[in-house]
Amino acid sequence: MPRPNIILTGFMGTGKTTVGKILARHLGYGFVDTDERIQARSGKTIPEIFQEEGEAAFRCLEAAVARELAAGEGMVVATGGRMMLDPENAETLGRSGRVFCLQAAPEEILARVAGDAGAVRPLLEGGDPLARILALLKERAAGYARFPQVRTSGRTPEEVAGRILEACQADPAS
């Protein structure tokens, strides 16, 4: 029996990695973070890829990882914040399972990423990070709205994972 993937998308700091690991554990699935896969494959951090090779090269790596993961099953995939905004990546990964978009209040996103020790967030460097988050969320709203939304603000990661599991059990075929 096939084991459809669960793909998590959404803005940085919404809980994709944390919730994804919980889901994978509950389901006995593997867990893949696409940004980590890209970094491992390239031997560079994402900021280094952008700086040395440019955004186009990074997007090519992202598309290759999307195709690779879509060929598998039994995985929970936490995507980079813009990966599923690309229609081809969304189509490719969407065929392999269910996609859920995690969302959080902008203030909570800021608090989460500020507390993420060691994480480099180039999109939020310089200026007012909350204003930058608000602008990016507005820019990405239509793309994220294509997927079922799961609010993470005010919920524990376990509660969020439970809601996703319930949604998968209620409609396992899609």
C-alpha positions as CSV (number, residue, x, y, z in Angstrom):
1,M,0.0,0.0,0.0
2,P,1.5,3.4,-1.0
3,R,2.4,5.8,1.8
4,P,1.8,9.3,0.4
5,N,4.2,12.0,1.5
6,I,3.2,14.9,3.6
7,I,4.7,18.2,2.4
8,L,4.9,21.2,4.7
9,T,5.2,24.7,3.3
10,G,4.9,28.2,4.7
11,F,7.0,31.1,5.8
12,M,10.1,30.8,7.9
13,G,9.4,30.3,11.6
14,T,6.0,28.7,11.2
15,G,7.2,25.3,12.5
16,K,7.7,23.2,9.4
17,T,10.8,21.4,10.7
18,T,9.6,21.0,14.3
19,V,6.1,19.8,13.2
20,G,7.5,17.7,10.4
21,K,9.8,15.7,12.7
22,I,6.8,15.0,15.0
23,L,4.7,13.8,12.1
24,A,7.4,11.6,10.8
25,R,7.8,10.0,14.2
26,H,4.1,9.4,14.6
27,L,3.8,7.9,11.1
28,G,7.0,5.9,11.0
29,Y,8.0,8.1,8.0
30,G,11.4,9.5,7.1
31,F,11.9,13.3,7.5
32,V,13.6,15.5,5.0
33,D,14.3,19.2,5.2
34,T,14.8,20.4,1.6
35,D,17.2,23.2,2.7
36,E,19.3,20.7,4.6
37,R,19.3,18.4,1.6
38,I,20.4,21.2,-0.7
39,Q,23.2,22.2,1.7
40,A,24.4,18.6,2.1
41,R,24.4,18.1,-1.7
42,S,26.2,21.3,-2.5
43,G,28.6,21.4,0.5
44,K,27.6,25.1,1.0
45,T,25.2,27.0,3.2
46,I,22.2,28.5,1.4
47,P,23.6,32.1,1.9
48,E,26.9,30.9,0.3
49,I,25.0,29.4,-2.6
50,F,23.2,32.7,-3.1
51,Q,26.3,34.7,-2.8
52,E,28.7,32.5,-4.9
53,E,26.3,31.1,-7.5
54,G,23.2,33.3,-7.4
55,E,19.5,32.7,-6.8
56,A,19.0,30.9,-10.2
57,A,21.5,28.2,-9.2
58,F,19.8,27.7,-5.9
59,R,16.3,27.4,-7.5
60,C,17.7,24.8,-9.9
61,L,19.0,22.8,-6.9
62,E,15.6,23.2,-5.2
63,A,13.8,21.9,-8.3
64,A,16.1,18.9,-8.5
65,V,15.4,18.1,-4.9
66,A,11.6,18.4,-5.5
67,R,11.8,15.9,-8.4
68,E,13.9,13.5,-6.3
69,L,11.6,13.6,-3.3
70,A,8.4,13.3,-5.4
71,A,9.7,10.0,-6.7
72,G,9.7,8.6,-3.1
73,E,7.0,7.8,-0.5
74,G,6.6,7.6,3.2
75,M,8.3,11.0,3.9
76,V,7.4,14.2,5.7
77,V,9.1,17.0,3.7
78,A,9.7,20.4,5.2
79,T,10.3,22.8,2.3
80,G,12.1,26.1,2.1
81,G,9.8,29.0,2.5
82,R,9.6,29.8,-1.3
83,M,10.0,26.3,-2.7
84,M,6.3,25.6,-3.1
85,L,5.6,29.1,-4.5
86,D,7.2,27.8,-7.7
87,P,4.3,26.2,-9.7
88,E,6.5,23.4,-11.0
89,N,7.8,22.5,-7.6
90,A,4.3,22.6,-6.2
91,E,2.9,20.4,-9.0
92,T,5.8,17.9,-8.7
93,L,5.7,17.5,-4.9
94,G,1.9,17.8,-4.8
95,R,1.6,14.7,-6.9
96,S,3.5,12.7,-4.2
97,G,1.1,13.4,-1.3
98,R,-0.7,16.0,0.8
99,V,0.6,19.6,1.1
100,F,-0.2,21.8,4.1
101,C,0.8,25.4,4.6
102,L,1.7,26.3,8.2
103,Q,1.0,29.9,9.2
104,A,1.7,32.0,12.2
105,A,1.2,35.5,13.4
106,P,4.0,37.8,12.2
107,E,5.0,38.7,15.7
108,E,5.2,35.1,16.6
109,I,7.3,34.4,13.5
110,L,9.7,37.1,14.6
111,A,10.0,35.8,18.1
112,R,10.6,32.2,16.8
113,V,13.3,33.2,14.3
114,A,15.0,35.5,16.9
115,G,15.2,32.6,19.3
116,D,16.6,30.2,16.6
117,A,20.2,30.3,17.7
118,G,22.7,30.1,14.9
119,A,20.2,30.4,12.1
120,V,21.0,32.9,9.4
121,R,18.0,34.6,8.0
122,P,19.3,36.8,5.2
123,L,15.8,38.0,4.2
124,L,15.4,39.7,7.6
125,E,18.8,41.3,7.9
126,G,19.0,45.1,8.1
127,G,16.2,47.5,8.9
128,D,12.9,46.5,10.7
129,P,12.5,42.7,10.6
130,L,8.8,42.8,11.6
131,A,8.1,45.1,8.7
132,R,10.1,42.8,6.4
133,I,8.1,39.8,7.6
134,L,4.8,41.6,6.9
135,A,5.9,42.6,3.4
136,L,7.1,39.1,2.5
137,L,3.9,37.5,3.9
138,K,1.8,39.9,1.8
139,E,4.0,39.1,-1.3
140,R,3.6,35.4,-0.8
141,A,-0.1,35.3,0.4
142,A,-1.6,34.2,-2.9
143,G,0.9,31.4,-3.4
144,Y,0.5,30.0,0.1
145,A,-3.3,30.3,-0.1
146,R,-3.3,27.5,-2.7
147,F,-2.7,25.0,0.0
148,P,-4.8,23.9,3.1
149,Q,-3.8,26.3,5.9
150,V,-2.8,25.1,9.4
151,R,-2.4,27.8,12.0
152,T,0.5,27.2,14.4
153,S,0.2,30.4,16.6
154,G,-1.0,29.6,20.1
155,R,-0.6,25.8,19.5
156,T,2.1,23.4,20.5
157,P,3.9,21.6,17.7
158,E,2.2,18.4,18.9
159,E,-1.3,20.0,18.5
160,V,-0.4,21.2,15.0
161,A,0.9,17.7,14.0
162,G,-2.4,16.2,15.4
163,R,-4.5,18.5,13.2
164,I,-2.5,17.5,10.2
165,L,-2.8,13.8,11.0
166,E,-6.6,14.3,11.5
167,A,-6.9,15.9,8.1
168,C,-5.0,13.1,6.5
169,Q,-7.1,10.5,8.1
170,A,-10.3,12.3,7.2
171,D,-9.4,12.4,3.5
172,P,-6.6,9.8,3.0
173,A,-7.0,9.6,-0.8
174,S,-6.1,13.2,-1.6
